Amino acid sequence: MFLTISTTGTPERPATDLGFLLHKHPEKTQAFSTSYGTAHVFYPEAGDERCTAALLLEIDPVALVRRGKGKGKGGAPDAALAQYVNDRPYAASSLLAVALSAVFSSAMRGVCNARPERAAQPLPLRIEVPALPARGGAELVRALFEPLGWTVTATPVPLDERFPEWGASRYVRLVLDVPAGKLTLGEALRHLYVLLPVLDDAKHYWVSPDEVDKLLRAGDGWLADHPEQKVITSRYLARRWSLTREAMQRLELVRLADADDTDVDEIDNAVDEESDTEDKPVPLAVRRREAILAELAAAGAGRVLDLGCGQGQLVQELLKDVRYTEIVGVDVSVRALTVAARRLKLDRMGERRAERVTLTQGSLAYTDKRLKGYDAAVLSEVVEHLDIERLPALEYAVFGSARPRTVLVTTPNVEYNVRWETLPAGHVRHGDHRFEWTREEFRAWALPVAERHGYDVRFEPVGDDDPEVGPPTQMAVFTRNDKNAKEVRAA
């Protein structure tokens, strides 16, 4: 199995920086043991103008059979000879994808201490794979890679060059090109890590539930919006429907969260934390956080969940107050959590302060035992990003399973939208809002939720309370009534 990665450069930015990004010196040949053989990294060319790194994976067929326990695709036993005579040592597959992840793990994460600015910089790249199984042909190869910015050359490999009438095999010779300014090296490696086994449509190991997390990590930033998302997800997860369904649901939440990251409440939050003169009004986002902090303080909360924490603005405020001894930020978007970690400077935070905060990936549509036992949970501008039919799942995960003493839910008041001069009539405040409730509609949702799960609820305005249309944001404060909760559970 063979793959090359090439880039070009200039004397000011030499192509040999590729060695720093891959953490592999161009003047050395290195070997790495894998479960199924040996991976070799070397550089066929290394100059200022052009540099190429090669990954050669030598497969031990006997080790492959022994560790794979003689299983073929889908877990069915292979014929005795087919266990040893197959294309696995020669054609790119999940074996090569796993080797890429193991050998270039830091590069895949975009980490390079020696050249951090280069790791974050899109590079001109060419990737070549001489033999790639493509179940779906060159057309599928293009459908998978072209939406990601690649120029694709997928040349079918004939079954036998001496007999062209036999037609093409299921293999292609793949060349991927991308100009400078489009993709970083880390992004390119993550594309390969996911799409190589997708094209092969087989994996050399049992696909367990943690493969969903691997897929979402590698697909962060591109898979949620990929036009072939369903094909990629199904094939990567070996067509296991339960895992595919979970991944698709989480990707939908990722799509909403990622879009929200770039333009949260653009109408009412455009000047968030940018006020540098006394005559500017306090942004609504700031007033929202102030209202949340006041309610948490009144509830005497010490251990707080920020569910749908986004880029960590509320977590940052909570950390400033020593009364909050444990703060957990949960978000479905890995990218949002990465931004939050940078905002909080987690890598430079003192040990005592760092012990108070945790950022974790999770979906609010699923129960999570890690979220049980907290004093309070905050869902700030979250519910409106879910489809209405997904709200019962969120309701049970928060109120039925996690059951914090206090739950704060804020959401836009659609009646106030007429006061936004820049918001066209009939439009919601953000393109990813699936709905926006009137005050009556919010109450109609919140009151039954409280009754079903043994909570009391009251409603508070956030922002100036207009006598005609109400406040711009509405907040429900749920307080667990343990007596009612026991009666509810008994019923």
C-alpha positions as CSV (number, residue, x, y, z in Angstrom):
1,M,0.0,0.0,0.0
2,F,1.5,3.3,-1.1
3,L,0.5,7.0,-0.7
4,T,2.4,10.2,-1.4
5,I,1.8,13.8,-0.2
6,S,3.4,16.6,-2.1
7,T,3.5,20.4,-1.7
8,T,5.3,23.3,-3.3
9,G,7.0,26.3,-1.8
10,T,9.4,29.2,-2.1
11,P,12.7,30.1,-0.6
12,E,10.8,32.2,2.0
13,R,8.3,29.4,2.7
14,P,10.2,26.2,1.7
15,A,8.3,23.1,0.7
16,T,10.4,21.1,3.2
17,D,8.2,22.7,6.0
18,L,6.1,19.6,5.2
19,G,8.6,17.7,7.3
20,F,7.8,19.9,10.3
21,L,4.0,19.5,9.7
22,L,4.2,15.7,9.5
23,H,6.7,15.5,12.4
24,K,9.0,13.4,10.1
25,H,12.4,14.6,9.1
26,P,13.0,14.6,5.3
27,E,16.5,13.3,5.7
28,K,15.5,10.2,7.6
29,T,13.7,7.0,6.7
30,Q,11.5,5.9,9.6
31,A,9.5,2.7,10.3
32,F,6.6,2.2,12.6
33,S,5.0,-1.0,13.8
34,T,1.3,-1.5,13.2
35,S,-1.0,-4.4,14.2
36,Y,-0.8,-5.8,10.7
37,G,2.7,-5.0,9.5
38,T,5.1,-2.0,9.2
39,A,4.6,1.5,8.0
40,H,7.6,3.3,6.4
41,V,7.8,7.1,5.9
42,F,10.4,8.6,3.5
43,Y,10.8,11.5,1.2
44,P,11.4,10.8,-2.5
45,E,12.1,14.5,-3.0
46,A,12.8,17.3,-0.6
47,G,13.7,20.8,-1.8
48,D,12.6,24.4,-1.3
49,E,10.4,24.3,-4.4
50,R,8.8,20.8,-4.0
51,C,8.7,18.2,-1.3
52,T,7.0,14.8,-1.3
53,A,6.4,12.5,1.7
54,A,5.6,8.8,1.0
55,L,3.8,6.4,3.3
56,L,4.5,2.7,2.4
57,L,2.5,0.2,4.4
58,E,3.8,-3.4,4.4
59,I,1.0,-5.8,5.4
60,D,1.7,-9.2,6.9
61,P,-1.1,-11.4,5.5
62,V,-0.7,-13.9,8.3
63,A,-1.1,-11.3,11.0
64,L,-4.1,-9.9,9.2
65,V,-5.8,-13.3,9.2
66,R,-4.9,-14.0,12.8
67,R,-5.9,-10.7,14.2
68,G,-9.0,-10.6,12.0
69,K,-9.9,-14.1,13.0
70,G,-10.6,-15.1,9.5
71,K,-13.5,-12.7,9.0
72,G,-14.4,-11.1,5.8
73,K,-16.6,-8.2,5.0
74,G,-19.6,-8.1,7.4
75,G,-18.0,-10.6,9.7
76,A,-18.6,-13.6,7.4
77,P,-15.8,-16.3,7.2
78,D,-13.6,-16.0,4.2
79,A,-12.8,-19.0,2.0
80,A,-9.6,-20.6,3.3
81,L,-7.4,-19.4,0.4
82,A,-9.0,-15.9,0.2
83,Q,-7.9,-15.3,3.8
84,Y,-4.3,-15.1,2.5
85,V,-4.7,-14.2,-1.2
86,N,-6.4,-10.8,-1.4
87,D,-5.8,-7.2,-2.3
88,R,-5.3,-6.0,1.3
89,P,-1.5,-5.6,1.0
90,Y,-1.7,-3.6,-2.2
91,A,-4.8,-1.5,-2.3
92,A,-5.6,1.5,-0.1
93,S,-8.2,0.6,2.5
94,S,-9.0,1.1,6.2
95,L,-5.6,-0.4,6.9
96,L,-4.0,2.6,5.3
97,A,-6.4,5.0,6.9
98,V,-5.5,3.7,10.4
99,A,-1.8,3.9,9.5
100,L,-2.3,7.5,8.5
101,S,-3.9,8.3,11.8
102,A,-1.2,6.5,13.8
103,V,1.9,7.8,11.9
104,F,0.6,11.4,11.3
105,S,-1.6,11.8,14.3
106,S,-0.3,15.3,15.3
107,A,-0.5,16.5,11.7
108,M,-4.1,15.2,11.4
109,R,-5.0,17.3,14.5
110,G,-3.3,20.3,13.0
111,V,-0.6,20.4,15.8
112,C,2.9,21.7,15.0
113,N,4.8,23.4,17.7
114,A,7.8,24.1,15.4
115,R,5.7,25.8,12.7
116,P,2.2,26.6,14.2
117,E,1.5,29.3,11.6
118,R,2.2,26.8,8.8
119,A,-0.1,24.1,10.4
120,A,-3.0,26.6,10.3
121,Q,-2.2,27.8,6.7
122,P,-3.8,26.2,3.7
123,L,-1.2,24.6,1.4
124,P,-1.0,23.6,-2.2
125,L,-1.2,19.8,-2.0
126,R,-1.1,16.8,-4.3
127,I,-2.0,13.4,-3.0
128,E,-1.5,10.2,-5.1
129,V,-2.7,6.7,-4.4
130,P,-1.7,4.2,-7.1
131,A,-4.3,1.6,-6.2
132,L,-7.6,2.5,-4.6
133,P,-10.6,0.2,-4.4
134,A,-13.6,2.3,-5.5
135,R,-16.9,0.5,-5.2
136,G,-18.9,3.0,-7.2
137,G,-16.2,3.8,-9.7
138,A,-14.5,7.1,-10.6
139,E,-17.9,8.9,-10.5
140,L,-18.2,8.2,-6.8
141,V,-14.6,9.2,-6.1
142,R,-15.3,12.6,-7.7
143,A,-18.6,12.9,-5.8
144,L,-16.8,12.4,-2.5
145,F,-13.7,14.6,-3.0
146,E,-14.8,17.4,-5.3
147,P,-17.2,19.1,-2.8
148,L,-14.3,19.3,-0.4
149,G,-12.3,21.5,-2.8
150,W,-10.2,18.8,-4.5
151,T,-9.5,18.5,-8.2
152,V,-9.9,14.8,-8.8
153,T,-8.2,12.5,-11.4
154,A,-9.5,9.0,-11.0
155,T,-8.1,6.7,-13.7
156,P,-9.7,3.3,-13.8
157,V,-7.2,0.4,-13.7
158,P,-7.9,-2.2,-16.4
159,L,-8.3,-5.8,-15.4
160,D,-5.5,-6.8,-17.7
161,E,-3.8,-4.3,-20.0
162,R,-3.2,-7.2,-22.5
163,F,-6.9,-7.7,-22.9
164,P,-8.6,-4.3,-22.9
165,E,-11.9,-5.9,-23.9
166,W,-12.1,-7.3,-20.4
167,G,-12.8,-3.8,-19.2
168,A,-11.8,-2.0,-16.0
169,S,-11.3,-3.4,-12.5
170,R,-12.9,-1.9,-9.4
171,Y,-9.6,0.0,-8.7
172,V,-8.6,3.5,-9.7
173,R,-5.3,5.4,-9.7
174,L,-6.2,8.5,-7.7
175,V,-4.6,11.9,-7.9
176,L,-6.0,14.7,-5.7
177,D,-4.9,18.3,-6.2
178,V,-5.8,21.4,-4.3
179,P,-4.3,24.9,-4.7
180,A,-3.1,27.1,-1.9
181,G,-5.7,28.8,0.1
182,K,-8.3,26.0,0.4
183,L,-7.2,23.2,2.7
184,T,-4.7,22.7,5.5
185,L,-2.7,19.6,5.7
186,G,-4.7,18.4,8.7
187,E,-8.0,18.8,6.8
188,A,-6.6,16.8,3.9
189,L,-5.5,14.0,6.1
190,R,-8.9,13.8,7.8
191,H,-10.5,13.6,4.4
192,L,-8.4,10.6,3.5
193,Y,-8.9,9.0,6.9
194,V,-12.7,8.9,6.4
195,L,-13.0,8.5,2.6
196,L,-10.4,5.7,1.9
197,P,-12.4,3.1,3.8
198,V,-15.7,4.6,2.5
199,L,-14.6,4.0,-1.1
200,D,-13.3,0.5,-0.3
201,D,-16.7,-0.1,1.5
202,A,-15.0,-2.5,4.0
203,K,-13.1,-2.4,7.2
204,H,-10.5,-4.7,8.6
205,Y,-11.9,-4.5,12.2
206,W,-15.2,-4.7,14.0
207,V,-17.1,-1.5,13.9
208,S,-18.2,-0.7,17.4
209,P,-20.3,2.3,18.7
210,D,-17.1,4.4,19.3
211,E,-16.7,4.6,15.6
212,V,-19.4,7.2,15.5
213,D,-17.2,9.5,17.7
214,K,-14.2,8.8,15.4
215,L,-16.2,9.7,12.4
216,L,-17.5,13.0,13.9
217,R,-14.1,14.0,15.0
218,A,-12.5,13.4,11.6
219,G,-15.5,14.8,9.8
220,D,-15.7,18.0,11.9
221,G,-16.1,21.0,9.7
222,W,-17.0,19.3,6.5
223,L,-19.1,16.1,6.9
224,A,-22.3,17.8,8.2
225,D,-22.7,19.7,5.0
226,H,-21.3,17.1,2.5
227,P,-23.9,16.3,-0.2
228,E,-22.9,12.6,0.1
229,Q,-23.2,12.5,3.9
230,K,-25.5,9.6,4.0
231,V,-23.3,7.4,1.8
232,I,-20.2,8.3,3.7
233,T,-21.8,7.7,7.1
234,S,-23.4,4.4,6.1
235,R,-20.2,3.0,4.5
236,Y,-17.8,4.2,7.2
237,L,-20.0,2.5,9.8
238,A,-20.1,-0.7,7.9
239,R,-23.8,-0.2,7.1
240,R,-24.8,-0.7,10.7
241,W,-28.1,1.0,10.7
242,S,-28.3,1.9,14.4
243,L,-24.9,3.6,14.3
244,T,-25.6,5.3,11.0
245,R,-28.9,6.7,12.4
246,E,-27.1,8.0,15.5
247,A,-24.4,9.6,13.4
248,M,-26.9,11.2,11.1
249,Q,-28.8,12.7,14.0
250,R,-25.7,14.0,15.6
251,L,-24.4,15.4,12.3
252,E,-27.7,17.3,11.9
253,L,-27.1,18.9,15.3
254,V,-23.5,19.6,14.3
255,R,-24.7,21.4,11.2
256,L,-27.0,23.6,13.2
257,A,-24.5,24.3,15.9
258,D,-21.7,25.1,13.5
259,A,-23.9,27.5,11.6
260,D,-24.9,29.0,14.8
261,D,-21.2,29.4,15.9
262,T,-20.5,31.8,13.0
263,D,-23.6,34.1,13.5
264,V,-25.3,33.6,16.7
265,D,-28.3,35.9,17.0
266,E,-26.8,38.2,14.4
267,I,-29.6,40.7,14.8
268,D,-29.4,41.2,18.6
269,N,-25.8,40.2,19.2
270,A,-23.8,42.0,16.5
271,V,-22.0,44.2,19.0
272,D,-21.7,41.6,21.8
273,E,-18.8,42.6,24.1
274,E,-17.6,45.3,21.8
275,S,-19.1,48.4,23.5
276,D,-16.3,50.8,24.1
277,T,-18.4,53.9,24.8
278,E,-20.8,54.7,27.6
279,D,-23.6,55.7,25.3
280,K,-23.9,52.4,23.6
281,P,-26.7,50.1,24.9
282,V,-25.7,46.9,26.7
283,P,-26.0,44.1,24.1
284,L,-28.8,41.6,24.6
285,A,-26.4,38.7,24.8
286,V,-24.7,40.4,27.8
287,R,-28.0,41.1,29.5
288,R,-29.0,37.4,28.9
289,R,-25.9,36.2,30.6
290,E,-26.4,38.6,33.5
291,A,-30.0,37.3,33.9
292,I,-28.7,33.7,33.9
293,L,-26.0,34.5,36.4
294,A,-28.5,36.2,38.7
295,E,-30.8,33.2,38.7
296,L,-27.9,30.8,39.3
297,A,-26.8,32.8,42.3
298,A,-30.3,33.0,43.7
299,A,-30.6,29.2,43.4
300,G,-27.4,28.7,45.3
301,A,-26.0,26.6,42.5
302,G,-22.4,25.4,42.8
303,R,-22.2,22.7,40.1
304,V,-23.5,24.0,36.8
305,L,-24.1,22.5,33.3
306,D,-24.0,24.8,30.3
307,L,-25.8,22.6,27.7
308,G,-25.1,23.9,24.2
309,C,-22.2,25.9,25.5
310,G,-21.1,27.0,22.0
311,Q,-17.9,29.0,22.2
312,G,-17.9,29.2,26.0
313,Q,-19.0,32.8,26.7
314,L,-21.1,31.7,29.7
315,V,-18.5,29.2,30.9
316,Q,-16.0,32.1,30.9
317,E,-18.3,34.2,33.1
318,L,-19.0,31.4,35.5
319,L,-15.3,30.8,36.0
320,K,-14.8,34.3,37.3
321,D,-17.0,33.5,40.3
322,V,-15.5,31.1,42.9
323,R,-18.9,30.0,44.1
324,Y,-19.2,27.8,41.0
325,T,-17.0,24.9,42.0
326,E,-17.7,22.7,38.9
327,I,-18.7,23.9,35.5
328,V,-19.3,21.6,32.6
329,G,-19.8,22.9,29.1
330,V,-21.5,20.4,26.7
331,D,-21.8,20.9,22.9
332,V,-22.3,18.7,19.9
333,S,-19.8,20.7,17.8
334,V,-16.1,19.8,18.2
335,R,-15.2,23.0,16.5
336,A,-17.2,25.1,19.0
337,L,-15.5,23.3,21.9
338,T,-12.1,24.0,20.4
339,V,-12.9,27.7,20.1
340,A,-14.2,27.6,23.7
341,A,-11.0,26.0,24.9
342,R,-9.0,28.8,23.2
343,R,-11.3,31.4,24.7
344,L,-10.8,30.0,28.2
345,K,-7.0,29.4,27.6
346,L,-7.4,25.9,29.0
347,D,-3.8,25.0,28.0
348,R,-2.4,27.9,30.1
349,M,-4.9,27.8,33.0
350,G,-3.7,27.3,36.5
351,E,-4.3,23.8,37.9
352,R,-6.7,24.8,40.6
353,R,-8.9,26.8,38.2
354,A,-8.7,24.1,35.5
355,E,-10.1,21.5,38.0
356,R,-13.3,23.5,38.0
357,V,-14.1,23.4,34.3
358,T,-14.7,20.6,31.8
359,L,-15.6,20.8,28.1
360,T,-17.2,17.7,26.6
361,Q,-18.9,16.7,23.4
362,G,-22.4,15.4,23.7
363,S,-25.9,15.5,22.1
364,L,-28.8,16.9,24.1
365,A,-31.1,14.5,22.3
366,Y,-29.6,11.5,24.2
367,T,-29.5,10.7,27.9
368,D,-26.0,11.0,29.4
369,K,-25.2,9.6,32.8
370,R,-22.3,12.1,33.1
371,L,-24.8,14.9,33.4
372,K,-26.6,13.6,36.5
373,G,-26.4,15.1,40.0
374,Y,-25.8,18.8,39.1
375,D,-27.3,21.8,40.9
376,A,-28.3,23.6,37.7
377,A,-28.4,23.4,33.9
378,V,-28.6,26.2,31.4
379,L,-30.0,25.9,27.9
380,S,-29.4,29.4,26.5
381,E,-30.8,30.0,23.0
382,V,-30.7,26.2,22.3
383,V,-34.2,24.8,21.9
384,E,-35.1,26.9,18.9
385,H,-32.3,25.2,16.9
386,L,-34.0,21.8,17.2
387,D,-36.8,20.4,15.1
388,I,-40.1,20.4,17.1
389,E,-40.2,16.6,16.9
390,R,-36.8,16.4,18.7
391,L,-37.9,18.4,21.7
392,P,-39.4,15.4,23.6
393,A,-36.0,13.7,23.4
394,L,-34.2,16.8,24.8
395,E,-37.0,17.2,27.5
396,Y,-36.4,13.6,28.8
397,A,-32.6,13.9,28.6
398,V,-32.6,17.1,30.7
399,F,-35.7,16.9,33.0
400,G,-36.2,13.1,33.1
401,S,-32.6,11.8,33.2
402,A,-30.2,14.5,34.3
403,R,-32.7,16.1,36.7
404,P,-30.7,19.1,38.0
405,R,-32.4,21.1,40.8
406,T,-32.7,24.2,38.6
407,V,-33.0,24.4,34.8
408,L,-32.8,27.8,33.0
409,V,-34.2,27.9,29.4
410,T,-33.9,31.1,27.3
411,T,-35.3,31.5,23.8
412,P,-36.3,34.4,21.5
413,N,-39.7,36.0,21.9
414,V,-40.9,36.1,18.3
415,E,-43.5,38.9,19.1
416,Y,-40.6,41.3,19.7
417,N,-39.2,40.7,16.1
418,V,-41.3,43.6,14.8
419,R,-39.0,46.0,16.9
420,W,-35.9,45.0,14.9
421,E,-35.7,47.5,12.1
422,T,-33.2,45.4,10.1
423,L,-35.2,42.1,10.3
424,P,-37.6,41.6,7.4
425,A,-41.2,40.9,8.3
426,G,-41.9,37.2,8.7
427,H,-38.2,36.3,9.1
428,V,-36.7,34.6,12.2
429,R,-33.6,36.1,13.8
430,H,-31.2,33.4,12.6
431,G,-31.4,31.2,9.5
432,D,-31.0,28.0,11.6
433,H,-33.8,28.7,14.0
434,R,-36.4,26.0,13.3
435,F,-39.0,28.0,15.2
436,E,-39.4,31.1,17.4
437,W,-42.2,31.1,20.0
438,T,-44.6,33.7,21.2
439,R,-44.8,34.1,25.0
440,E,-48.0,32.0,25.0
441,E,-46.4,29.2,22.9
442,F,-43.3,29.2,25.3
443,R,-45.6,28.8,28.3
444,A,-47.6,26.1,26.5
445,W,-44.4,24.1,26.1
446,A,-42.8,24.8,29.5
447,L,-45.8,24.2,31.8
448,P,-46.5,20.6,30.7
449,V,-42.7,19.8,30.9
450,A,-42.6,21.0,34.5
451,E,-45.7,19.0,35.4
452,R,-44.5,15.8,33.7
453,H,-41.2,15.8,35.6
454,G,-42.0,17.3,39.0
455,Y,-40.8,20.9,38.5
456,D,-42.3,24.3,39.3
457,V,-41.7,26.9,36.6
458,R,-41.9,30.7,36.4
459,F,-41.2,33.0,33.5
460,E,-38.9,36.1,33.5
461,P,-38.3,38.7,30.8
462,V,-34.7,39.4,29.6
463,G,-34.1,42.8,28.1
464,D,-36.5,45.7,28.0
465,D,-40.0,44.5,28.5
466,D,-42.1,46.2,25.8
467,P,-45.7,46.8,27.0
468,E,-47.1,45.7,23.6
469,V,-44.8,42.8,22.4
470,G,-42.9,41.8,25.6
471,P,-39.2,41.3,26.0
472,P,-36.7,40.3,23.3
473,T,-35.8,37.2,25.2
474,Q,-37.9,35.0,27.4
475,M,-36.6,32.8,30.2
476,A,-38.2,29.9,32.0
477,V,-36.9,29.1,35.5
478,F,-37.6,25.5,36.4
479,T,-37.1,24.5,40.0
480,R,-37.4,20.8,41.0
481,N,-40.1,20.1,43.5
482,D,-39.0,16.9,45.1
483,K,-42.4,16.2,46.6
484,N,-44.1,16.6,43.2
485,A,-41.4,14.6,41.6
486,K,-42.1,11.6,43.9
487,E,-45.8,11.8,43.0
488,V,-45.0,12.0,39.3
489,R,-42.7,9.0,39.5
490,A,-45.3,7.1,41.5
491,A,-48.0,7.9,39.0
